[in-house]
């Protein structure tokens, strides 16, 4: 069993920044199948940013140049730095990790960007 706990969401004005954190209950030092998804009201959940199998990162086109995915293996934590936020970034953001053939999800953290 793997537990993911997100934090860092909130209300921010357009152009502002937030940093989301995802604390993982197991060691992530050798794991790359992790990332952040988001789901806006009335829309499907979509990938925002993730680590590739080679350890690099990939981003949705809508967030490239504004969001940065990073990790601290010592703290078993994955981060999503979000800059230049836009109202269309408003969504519940979920951390996800694949382990033992199963995808685990956090409970989600709400990000609201006001115009």
DSSP file (Angstrom, degrees, kcal/mol; ACC not computed):
  #  RESIDUE AA STRUCTURE BP1 BP2  ACC     N-H-->O    O-->H-N    N-H-->O    O-->H-N    TCO  KAPPA ALPHA  PHI   PSI    X-CA   Y-CA   Z-CA
    1    1 A X              0   0    0      0, 0.0     2,-0.4     0, 0.0   103,-0.0   0.000 360.0 360.0 360.0 137.6    0.0    0.0    0.0
    2    2 A X        -     0   0    0     97,-0.1     2,-0.4    95,-0.1   103,-0.1  -0.985 360.0-157.7-124.9 132.5    1.2    3.5   -0.9
    3    3 A X        -     0   0    0     -2,-0.4    22,-2.0   101,-0.1     2,-0.4  -0.921   4.3-167.5-112.9 136.9   -0.2    6.7    0.5
    4    4 A X  E     -A   24   0A   0     -2,-0.4     2,-0.5   101,-0.4   103,-0.5  -0.984   1.6-170.2-122.9 129.0    0.1   10.1   -1.2
    5    5 A X  E     -A   23   0A   0     18,-2.1    18,-2.6    -2,-0.4     2,-0.2  -0.955   7.2-160.6-125.8 113.9   -0.7   13.3    0.7
    6    6 A X  E     +A   22   0A   0     -2,-0.5     2,-0.3    16,-0.2    16,-0.2  -0.567  15.8 164.6 -89.9 154.2   -0.9   16.5   -1.2
    7    7 A X  E     +A   21   0A   0     14,-1.9    14,-2.7    -2,-0.2   102,-0.1  -0.968  39.6  70.0-155.5 165.9   -0.7   20.0    0.2
    8    8 A X        +     0   0    0     -2,-0.3    11,-0.3     1,-0.3    14,-0.0   0.370  60.0 131.9 106.7  -4.0   -0.1   23.5   -0.9
    9    9 A X        +     0   0    0     12,-0.1     2,-0.3     9,-0.1    -1,-0.3  -0.187  23.4 118.8 -72.5 172.8   -3.3   24.4   -2.8
   10   10 A X  E     -d  111   0B   0    100,-0.9   102,-2.8    99,-0.1     2,-0.5  -0.987  61.1 -48.6 162.4-167.2   -5.2   27.5   -2.2
   11   11 A X  E     +d  112   0B   0     -2,-0.3     2,-0.3   100,-0.2   102,-0.2  -0.858  53.9 165.3-102.2 130.6   -6.6   30.7   -3.7
   12   12 A X  E     -d  113   0B   0    100,-2.6   102,-2.5    -2,-0.5     2,-0.1  -0.986  34.6-111.9-143.5 150.6   -4.2   32.9   -5.7
   13   13 A X  E >   -d  114   0B   0     -2,-0.3     3,-2.3   100,-0.2    72,-0.2  -0.467  51.0 -81.8 -78.9 155.6   -4.6   35.8   -8.1
   14   14 A X  T 3  S+     0   0    0    100,-2.4    72,-0.2     1,-0.3    -1,-0.1  -0.299 120.4  29.8 -55.4 137.3   -3.8   35.4  -11.7
   15   15 A X  T 3  S+     0   0    0     70,-3.2    69,-0.6     1,-0.3    -1,-0.3   0.260  99.5 115.5  92.3 -10.9   -0.1   35.8  -12.3
   16   16 A X    <   -     0   0    0     -3,-2.3    69,-2.3    69,-0.2     2,-0.3  -0.090  57.4-123.0 -83.4-174.9    0.7   34.4   -8.8
   17   17 A X        +     0   0    0     66,-0.2     2,-0.3    67,-0.2    66,-0.2  -0.929  21.0 179.2-132.5 152.8    2.5   31.3   -7.8
   18   18 A X  E     - B   0  82A   0     64,-2.1    64,-3.3    -2,-0.3     2,-0.5  -0.980  16.8-146.1-144.5 152.9    1.9   28.2   -5.7
   19   19 A X  E     - B   0  81A   0     -2,-0.3     2,-0.3   -11,-0.3    62,-0.2  -0.976  14.0-157.8-122.7 120.3    4.0   25.2   -4.8
   20   20 A X  E     - B   0  80A   0     60,-2.7    60,-2.2    -2,-0.5     2,-0.4  -0.715   6.5-159.0 -92.4 144.7    2.2   21.9   -4.4
   21   21 A X  E     -AB   7  79A   0    -14,-2.7   -14,-1.9    -2,-0.3     2,-0.4  -0.940   8.2-164.6-122.7 146.9    3.8   19.1   -2.4
   22   22 A X  E     -AB   6  78A   0     56,-2.1    56,-2.2    -2,-0.4     2,-0.5  -0.929   8.7-158.7-132.0 107.5    3.1   15.3   -2.5
   23   23 A X  E     -AB   5  77A   0    -18,-2.6   -18,-2.1    -2,-0.4     2,-0.4  -0.768  11.1-155.0 -88.8 125.8    4.5   13.3    0.5
   24   24 A X  E     -A    4   0A   0     52,-3.0   -20,-0.2    -2,-0.5     4,-0.1  -0.819  15.0-141.0-105.7 139.8    4.8    9.6   -0.4
   25   25 A X  S    S+     0   0    0    -22,-2.0     2,-0.3    -2,-0.4   -21,-0.1   0.528  84.0  51.0 -80.4  -4.7    4.7    6.9    2.2
   26   26 A X  S    S-     0   0    0    -23,-0.2    -2,-0.1    50,-0.1     2,-0.1  -0.863 102.1 -78.3-128.5 164.7    7.5    4.8    0.6
   27   27 A X        -     0   0    0     -2,-0.3     3,-0.2     1,-0.1    -2,-0.1  -0.378  35.7-174.4 -63.7 132.3   10.9    5.5   -0.8
   28   28 A X    >   +     0   0    0     45,-0.4     3,-2.0     1,-0.1    -1,-0.1   0.321  52.7 108.7-106.8   6.2   10.8    7.3   -4.1
   29   29 A X  T 3  S+     0   0    0      1,-0.3    -1,-0.1    44,-0.3    44,-0.1   0.783  90.6  30.0 -60.8 -28.4   14.5    7.2   -4.8
   30   30 A X  T 3  S+     0   0    0     -3,-0.2     2,-0.5    43,-0.1    -1,-0.3   0.123 103.2  99.2-114.3  21.3   14.3    4.6   -7.5
   31   31 A X    <   +     0   0    0     -3,-2.0     3,-0.1     1,-0.1    68,-0.0  -0.917  30.6 162.6-117.9 132.0   10.9    5.4   -8.8
   32   32 A X        +     0   0    0     -2,-0.5     2,-2.6    66,-0.1    19,-0.4   0.524  53.3  96.6-117.6 -12.6    9.9    7.5  -11.8
   33   33 A X        +     0   0    0     65,-0.2    65,-2.6    17,-0.1     2,-0.3  -0.390  65.2 108.0 -81.3  67.1    6.3    6.6  -12.4
   34   34 A X  E     +E   97   0B   0     -2,-2.6    17,-2.5    17,-0.2     2,-0.3  -0.963  34.3 133.1-139.4 154.4    5.0    9.6  -10.6
   35   35 A X  E     -EF  96  50B   0     61,-2.2    61,-2.6    -2,-0.3     2,-0.4  -0.989  44.8 -87.2-177.6-175.2    3.3   12.8  -11.5
   36   36 A X  E     -EF  95  49B   0     13,-3.2    12,-2.9    -2,-0.3    13,-1.7  -0.939  31.7-178.3-117.9 138.1    0.6   15.4  -11.1
   37   37 A X  E     -EF  94  47B   0     57,-3.1    57,-2.9    -2,-0.4     2,-0.3  -0.820   7.9-157.1-122.7 165.4   -2.8   15.4  -12.7
   38   38 A X  E     -EF  93  46B   0      8,-2.3     8,-2.8    -2,-0.3     2,-0.4  -0.992   7.0-160.0-144.2 154.4   -5.7   17.9  -12.4
   39   39 A X  E     -E   92   0B   0     53,-2.2    53,-2.2    -2,-0.3     2,-0.2  -0.944   9.2-161.8-137.7 114.7   -9.4   17.9  -12.9
   40   40 A X    >   -     0   0    0      4,-0.4     3,-2.3    -2,-0.4    51,-0.1  -0.559  45.2 -74.7 -88.6 158.3  -11.4   21.1  -13.5
   41   41 A X  T 3  S+     0   0    0      1,-0.3    -1,-0.1    -2,-0.2     3,-0.1  -0.285 118.9   5.1 -55.6 129.3  -15.1   21.2  -13.0
   42   42 A X  T 3  S+     0   0    0      1,-0.2     2,-0.3    -3,-0.1    -1,-0.3   0.532 113.8 101.0  76.2   6.3  -16.9   19.4  -15.7
   43   43 A X  S <  S-     0   0    0     -3,-2.3    -1,-0.2     1,-0.0     2,-0.1  -0.803  75.0-101.5-122.0 163.4  -13.7   18.2  -17.4
   44   44 A X        -     0   0    0     -2,-0.3    -4,-0.4     1,-0.1     2,-0.2  -0.432  46.3 -93.8 -78.2 156.3  -11.8   14.9  -17.4
   45   45 A X        -     0   0    0     -6,-0.2     2,-0.3    -2,-0.1    -6,-0.2  -0.497  49.9-168.1 -68.2 137.0   -8.7   14.4  -15.3
   46   46 A X  E     -F   38   0B   0     -8,-2.8    -8,-2.3    -2,-0.2     2,-0.3  -0.942  25.8-105.2-132.2 151.3   -5.5   15.3  -17.3
   47   47 A X  E     +F   37   0B   0     -2,-0.3   -10,-0.3   -10,-0.2     3,-0.1  -0.581  32.3 175.7 -73.2 130.8   -1.8   14.9  -16.8
   48   48 A X  E     -     0   0B   0    -12,-2.9    12,-2.5     1,-0.4     2,-0.3   0.820  65.9 -15.8 -98.5 -49.7   -0.1   18.1  -15.9
   49   49 A X  E     +FG  36  59B   0    -13,-1.7   -13,-3.2    10,-0.2    -1,-0.4  -0.981  64.8 171.0-158.4 144.6    3.5   16.9  -15.3
   50   50 A X  E     -FG  35  58B   0      8,-2.2     8,-2.5    -2,-0.3     2,-0.4  -0.990  33.8-107.7-153.4 160.1    5.2   13.6  -14.9
   51   51 A X  E     - G   0  57B   0    -17,-2.5     6,-0.3   -19,-0.4   -17,-0.2  -0.735  35.8-134.4 -87.4 138.7    8.6   11.9  -14.7
   52   52 A X    >   -     0   0    0      4,-2.9     3,-1.9    -2,-0.4   -18,-0.1  -0.366  30.6 -98.7 -83.5 171.1    9.5    9.8  -17.6
   53   53 A X  T 3  S+     0   0    0      1,-0.3   -20,-0.1     2,-0.1    -1,-0.1   0.779 126.1  54.8 -62.0 -25.6   11.0    6.3  -17.3
   54   54 A X  T 3  S-     0   0    0    -22,-0.1    -1,-0.3     2,-0.0     3,-0.1   0.465 122.1-106.4 -86.8  -1.4   14.4    7.8  -17.8
   55   55 A X  S <  S+     0   0    0     -3,-1.9    -2,-0.1     1,-0.3     2,-0.1   0.401  82.3 117.6  94.5  -3.1   13.9   10.3  -15.0
   56   56 A X        -     0   0    0      1,-0.1    -4,-2.9    -5,-0.1     2,-0.3  -0.202  61.6-110.6 -84.0-173.2   13.4   13.4  -17.0
   57   57 A X  E     -G   51   0B   0     -6,-0.3     2,-0.3    -3,-0.1    -6,-0.2  -0.877  21.9-165.3-123.2 151.7   10.1   15.4  -17.0
   58   58 A X  E     -G   50   0B   0     -8,-2.5    -8,-2.2    -2,-0.3     2,-0.3  -0.981  10.1-162.6-133.8 151.6    7.3   16.0  -19.4
   59   59 A X  E     -G   49   0B   0     -2,-0.3   -10,-0.2   -10,-0.2     2,-0.1  -0.919  27.5-102.5-132.5 151.4    4.6   18.6  -19.2
   60   60 A X    >>  -     0   0    0    -12,-2.5     3,-1.7    -2,-0.3     4,-1.0  -0.466  39.3-118.0 -64.5 146.3    1.2   19.3  -20.7
   61   61 A X  T 34 S+     0   0    0      1,-0.3     3,-0.5     2,-0.2    -1,-0.1   0.841 112.0  63.0 -57.2 -33.2    1.5   22.0  -23.4
   62   62 A X  T 34 S+     0   0    0      1,-0.2    -1,-0.3     3,-0.0   -14,-0.0   0.670 112.3  34.1 -69.3 -16.4   -0.8   24.3  -21.4
   63   63 A X  T X> S+     0   0    0     -3,-1.7     3,-2.3   -15,-0.2     4,-2.2   0.449  82.1 128.5-118.3  -2.9    1.7   24.5  -18.5
   64   64 A X  T 3< S+     0   0    0     -4,-1.0     4,-0.1    -3,-0.5    -3,-0.0  -0.298  80.6  15.7 -58.1 134.6    5.1   24.3  -20.3
   65   65 A X  T 34 S+     0   0    0      2,-0.4    -1,-0.3     1,-0.1     3,-0.1   0.285 125.6  60.0  85.1 -11.0    7.4   27.2  -19.2
   66   66 A X  T <4 S+     0   0    0     -3,-2.3    17,-2.0     1,-0.2     2,-0.3   0.706  96.9  53.5-115.1 -35.2    5.2   27.9  -16.2
   67   67 A X  E  <  -C   82   0A   0     -4,-2.2     2,-0.4    15,-0.2    -2,-0.4  -0.791  61.0-163.8-107.3 146.7    5.2   24.8  -14.1
   68   68 A X  E     -C   81   0A   0     13,-2.5    13,-2.9    -2,-0.3     2,-0.4  -0.989   6.6-152.7-133.7 126.7    8.2   22.8  -12.8
   69   69 A X  E     +C   80   0A   0     -2,-0.4     2,-0.3    11,-0.2    11,-0.2  -0.797  27.8 157.5 -94.8 134.8    8.1   19.3  -11.5
   70   70 A X  E     -C   79   0A   0      9,-1.9     9,-2.8    -2,-0.4     2,-0.3  -0.919  22.5-148.6-148.5 174.9   10.8   18.3   -9.0
   71   71 A X  E     -C   78   0A   0     -2,-0.3     2,-0.5     7,-0.2     7,-0.2  -0.992  12.8-153.2-148.5 153.0   11.5   15.8   -6.3
   72   72 A X  E >>> -C   77   0A   0      5,-2.9     5,-1.8    -2,-0.3     3,-0.8  -0.901  12.2-171.8-125.3 100.1   13.4   15.4   -3.0
   73   73 A X  G >45S+     0   0    0     -2,-0.5     3,-0.6     1,-0.3   -45,-0.4   0.838  83.9  59.8 -63.8 -32.7   14.2   11.7   -2.6
   74   74 A X  G 345S+     0   0    0      1,-0.2    -1,-0.3    -3,-0.1   -45,-0.0   0.825 114.9  35.6 -65.0 -29.8   15.5   12.2    1.0
   75   75 A X  G <45S-     0   0    0     -3,-0.8    -1,-0.2     2,-0.2   -51,-0.2   0.393 104.5-127.4-102.0   1.4   12.0   13.5    1.9
   76   76 A X  T <<5 +     0   0    0     -4,-0.6   -52,-3.0    -3,-0.6     2,-0.4   0.920  65.4 136.5  51.1  46.5   10.1   11.2   -0.3
   77   77 A X  E   < -BC  23  72A   0     -5,-1.8    -5,-2.9   -54,-0.2     2,-0.4  -0.972  44.8-157.8-132.1 138.8    8.3   14.2   -1.7
   78   78 A X  E     -BC  22  71A   0    -56,-2.2   -56,-2.1    -2,-0.4     2,-0.3  -0.926  17.4-159.1-113.3 139.4    7.4   15.4   -5.2
   79   79 A X  E     -BC  21  70A   0     -9,-2.8    -9,-1.9    -2,-0.4     2,-0.4  -0.841  16.0-161.3-120.1 154.0    6.7   19.0   -5.9
   80   80 A X  E     -BC  20  69A   0    -60,-2.2   -60,-2.7    -2,-0.3     2,-0.6  -0.901  11.7-161.4-132.5 106.7    4.9   21.1   -8.5
   81   81 A X  E     -BC  19  68A   0    -13,-2.9   -13,-2.5    -2,-0.4     2,-0.6  -0.775  10.1-165.9 -86.7 124.1    6.0   24.7   -8.7
   82   82 A X  E     +BC  18  67A   0    -64,-3.3   -64,-2.1    -2,-0.6     2,-0.3  -0.947  11.0 173.8-119.0 115.6    3.3   26.7  -10.5
   83   83 A X        +     0   0    0    -17,-2.0   -66,-0.2    -2,-0.6   -67,-0.2  -0.744  59.3  23.4-115.3 164.3    4.1   30.2  -11.7
   84   84 A X  S    S-     0   0    0    -69,-0.6    -1,-0.2    -2,-0.3   -67,-0.2   0.908  84.7-159.9  49.1  48.5    2.2   32.7  -13.8
   85   85 A X        -     0   0    0    -69,-2.3   -70,-3.2    -3,-0.2     2,-0.3  -0.253   7.7-158.0 -65.5 147.0   -1.0   31.0  -12.8
   86   86 A X    >   -     0   0    0    -72,-0.2     3,-2.4   -71,-0.1     4,-0.3  -0.850  31.5-110.2-121.7 156.2   -4.1   31.6  -15.0
   87   87 A X  G >  S+     0   0    0     -2,-0.3     3,-1.7     1,-0.3    26,-0.4   0.843 117.7  63.1 -54.7 -32.4   -7.8   31.2  -14.2
   88   88 A X  G 3  S+     0   0    0      1,-0.3    -1,-0.3   -48,-0.0   -48,-0.0   0.562  88.7  69.4 -72.6  -5.8   -7.9   28.2  -16.4
   89   89 A X  G <  S+     0   0    0     -3,-2.4    -1,-0.3    24,-0.0     2,-0.2   0.522  70.5 121.5 -83.5  -6.1   -5.4   26.5  -14.1
   90   90 A X    <   +     0   0    0     -3,-1.7     2,-0.3    -4,-0.3    22,-0.2  -0.401  40.6 107.1 -60.7 124.6   -8.2   26.3  -11.5
   91   91 A X  E    S- H   0 111B   0     20,-1.9    20,-2.8    -2,-0.2     2,-0.6  -0.969  75.6 -81.3-178.1 169.9   -8.7   22.6  -10.7
   92   92 A X  E     -EH  39 110B   0    -53,-2.2   -53,-2.2    -2,-0.3     2,-0.5  -0.870  47.6-146.8 -88.9 127.4   -8.2   19.9   -8.1
   93   93 A X  E     -EH  38 109B   0     16,-3.1    16,-2.1    -2,-0.6     2,-0.4  -0.837  13.9-165.6-102.8 132.0   -4.7   18.7   -8.4
   94   94 A X  E     -E   37   0B   0    -57,-2.9   -57,-3.1    -2,-0.5     2,-0.4  -0.935  13.9-142.7-120.4 137.5   -3.8   15.1   -7.7
   95   95 A X  E     -E   36   0B   0     -2,-0.4    11,-2.1   -59,-0.2     2,-0.3  -0.775  25.2-171.6 -90.5 142.6   -0.5   13.4   -7.1
   96   96 A X  E     -EI  35 105B   0    -61,-2.6   -61,-2.2    -2,-0.4     2,-0.3  -0.986  11.9-179.6-138.2 147.5   -0.2    9.9   -8.6
   97   97 A X  E     -EI  34 104B   0      7,-2.0     7,-3.3    -2,-0.3     2,-0.5  -0.991  21.0-137.3-147.1 138.5    2.3    7.1   -8.4
   98   98 A X  E     + I   0 103B   0    -65,-2.6     2,-0.4    -2,-0.3     5,-0.2  -0.837  30.4 167.0 -97.8 128.6    2.4    3.7  -10.0
   99   99 A X  E >   - I   0 102B   0      3,-3.2     3,-1.5    -2,-0.5   -97,-0.1  -0.976  63.2 -11.4-145.2 125.9    3.6    0.9   -7.7
  100  100 A X  T 3  S-     0   0    0     -2,-0.4     3,-0.1     1,-0.3    -1,-0.1   0.853 128.6 -50.7  56.7  37.4    3.4   -2.9   -8.3
  101  101 A X  T 3  S+     0   0    0      1,-0.2     2,-0.4     0, 0.0    -1,-0.3   0.572 120.1 100.5  80.1   8.7    1.1   -2.5  -11.3
  102  102 A X  E <   -I   99   0B   0     -3,-1.5    -3,-3.2     2,-0.0     2,-0.5  -0.958  66.6-132.3-128.4 145.5   -1.4   -0.3   -9.6
  103  103 A X  E     -I   98   0B   0     -2,-0.4     2,-0.4    -5,-0.2    -5,-0.2  -0.853  21.0-159.3 -98.1 128.1   -1.8    3.5   -9.7
  104  104 A X  E     -I   97   0B   0     -7,-3.3    -7,-2.0    -2,-0.5     2,-0.3  -0.834   6.0-160.7-105.6 145.7   -2.2    5.2   -6.4
  105  105 A X  E     -I   96   0B   0     -2,-0.4  -101,-0.4    -9,-0.2    -9,-0.2  -0.924  12.4-131.9-125.3 148.3   -3.8    8.7   -6.0
  106  106 A X        -     0   0    0    -11,-2.1  -101,-0.2    -2,-0.3     3,-0.1  -0.287  37.3-101.2 -82.3-178.7   -3.7   11.3   -3.3
  107  107 A X        -     0   0    0   -103,-0.5  -102,-0.1     1,-0.1   -13,-0.1   0.629  63.7-116.4 -82.2 -13.0   -6.9   13.0   -2.0
  108  108 A X        -     0   0    0    -13,-0.1     2,-0.4     1,-0.1   -14,-0.2   0.124  16.4-126.6  94.1 150.2   -6.3   16.1   -4.1
  109  109 A X  E     - H   0  93B   0    -16,-2.1   -16,-3.1  -102,-0.1     2,-0.4  -0.999  23.3-124.1-135.9 134.0   -5.7   19.7   -3.3
  110  110 A X  E     - H   0  92B   0     -2,-0.4  -100,-0.9   -18,-0.2     2,-0.5  -0.609  21.1-169.9 -85.6 129.6   -7.8   22.6   -4.7
  111  111 A X  E     -dH  10  91B   0    -20,-2.8   -20,-1.9    -2,-0.4     2,-0.5  -0.982   4.6-174.7-116.3 123.5   -6.1   25.4   -6.6
  112  112 A X  E     -d   11   0B   0   -102,-2.8  -100,-2.6    -2,-0.5     2,-0.6  -0.977   5.2-166.8-122.2 123.1   -8.3   28.4   -7.4
  113  113 A X  E     -d   12   0B   0     -2,-0.5     2,-0.3   -26,-0.4  -100,-0.2  -0.936  10.1-154.6-112.7 117.7   -6.9   31.2   -9.6
  114  114 A X  E      d   13   0B   0   -102,-2.5  -100,-2.4    -2,-0.6   -27,-0.1  -0.643 360.0 360.0 -92.6 148.3   -8.9   34.4   -9.6
  115  115 A X              0   0    0     -2,-0.3    -1,-0.1  -102,-0.2  -102,-0.1   0.443 360.0 360.0 -89.6 360.0   -8.9   36.9  -12.4
